[in-house]
Amino acid sequence: DKDSPTANQNQPPKNKPHNFTVVAMEGCHSFIILDWARPLKDDMVSYMVYSASYDDVLNNRWSSRASTGTHLPVENLKPNSYYFKVQAKNVFGLGPVSDTLTYVTE
């Protein structure tokens, strides 16, 4: 019953954030903006954004940051490969995790 307004109210987000992209700043390789679209337009959700460098991924050490909007600036990147994923959450819990993005700094 997707059409009922209460269908999404009493459970964690069912959909993962989509259109997950890295917005790079011209001429500034240590700063990017992660951008994504809400899982569903009217979902009242916030987000957990996970990031890891290449070495961190090998050791499964992801750091997480909360975000209330659909983008998040990431600063102080060193020359490395970085991996990002995002997950919606609401009061009932966490939804599915997005695809993992890879970004290589120059």
Sequence and secondary structure as in RCSB ss.txt:
>XXXX:A:sequence
DKDSPTANQNQPPKNKPHNFTVVAMEGCHSFIILDWARPLKDDMVSYMVYSASYDDVLNNRWSSRASTGTHLPVE
NLKPNSYYFKVQAKNVFGLGPVSDTLTYVTE
>XXXX:A:secstr
 TTSTTTTTTSS  S  EEEEEEEETTEEEEEEEEEE SSTT   EEEEEEEEHHHHHTT  EEEEESSSEEEE 
   SSEEEEEEEEEETTEEEEE   EEEE  
